[in-house]
Amino acid sequence: MKTILIIDDEQSMCDFLSILLEKEGYTILSTTNSREALNIIQRNDCVDMVITDIMMPEIDGMELLKRIKLYNPNIVVIMITAYATTENAIAAMKQGAYDYVTKPFKVDEIKIIVEKAFESIKLKEENIFLKREIESKHKFDNIIGISSGMIRVFETIRKIADLTSTVLIFGESGTGKELVASAIHYNSLRRNRPFVTVNCGALPENLLESELFGHVKGSFTGAVSNKEGLFEVADGGSFFLDEVAETSPTIQVKLLRVLNDKKFKRVGGVKDISVDVRILSATNKDLKELVEKGLFREDLFYRLNVIPIHLPSLRSRREDIPLLLDHFIRKFSKDLGQPVKRISPEAMSILQNYSWPGNVRELENIIERCVALETSDVITPSSLPSNLFSLSQSFMVPSTEIPEGGLDLEKVVGEYEKTILLNALRRTNWVKKDAAKILHVSFRSLRYRIEKYGLDQQEFKDKK
């Protein structure tokens, strides 16, 4: 409920406006004294709007407006006067008044002005909120990791964010290439200009060309009007070309011209269009190999690859998995309105040992599913999708490197054997006959190993 303070040296006007606006659902405060009005504003941080007369004793409306705006510039001020002049109206608006109303006024007039004023406040607040939301989603610290590979990525972003050089981001699908591109943009001097993205592999050549560069009316069937291209939309900002390796030779030639000359022509057009755009691109392919095979222009490769960033796969930075899990659990718990869950040690082991062919994106999707479907407060192995339990994926072969001080062979082999046994037993819900079958050993041999490693105690804990 919005609060309005009414200030007029005539009590009848205060009473009239109070009754009128209270019926509209507003909380009303009123006074006939301008000094008292300032005290009310200082005592009540909840005042959203002031409606004040201009001609008043002690402190007139113009001075009052100035003091209100100095104290709190977010308070909306509407000025009322029976002695309207153009000069006063202009002066009031320059000092921050929302509107200037002349007495006598119609009842509906003041109601509409107040309503529109609050709508403008709401729109301004929503714009500020959305801007903060966008910035928070693309802030540098939303890229998560403590591994050496990710630290190198962080350091590179810090160094290059404010440059104008092109950036080429290498990485498997799902590693977060677009997130890195957006972090570069939103931490650069271009952050308040557009950040435009396009997936070059998602559109056929003719449609991609039209999306990138626009077209003129009649240039092809269906071109019923002129269309602005995405490069024009991105003017002054950054343009992210995802899967740039999928572009055709024709598109590659046009991209090269944009990089070299900052100019292009719309499809079917004859006029050059100039743009100021920083190009960021990404690929999950070996562009050097494509250049050697004649599938990608060498000159374009070198223009795109001024600053390369290599994003590591998730399986090569397993130490980041607990951090990512915590981040995604909190994120989806908030988004889905669920209590924050924890991960059991067994589920954590499975997640850390999985090969993650889909990288961070696959991990994110799995955690969203777990948070949505798990009814308890713990994510256990039973919460996870079945494909994570494949023996070929769940069991990591230990390193064969021998440290300088040597190693205890029996201990290393024993730990590996114990891990395999434990995972097989959990996969089969501790049905030993089934575990022996998938491990291709006899039931007697399995039972001997369970006793050897004391796994019967773990069975009791798991079933409990």
PyMOL commands that set and color helices and strands:
alter all, ss='L'
color gray80, all
select helices_A, chain A and resi 11-22+34-43+61-71+86-94+107-138+140-142+148-160+177-186+205-213+230-233+244-246+249-261+287-292+298-304+314-316+318-336+345-353+359-373+381-383+386-389+391-394+409-427+432-439+443-452+455-463
alter helices_A, ss='H'
color red, helices_A
select strands_A, chain A and resi 3-7+27-31+47-53+76-81+99-102+167-170+195-199+238-242+263-265+272-274+278-283+307-310+342-343+378-379
alter strands_A, ss='S'
color yellow, strands_A
deselect
rebuild
show_as cartoon
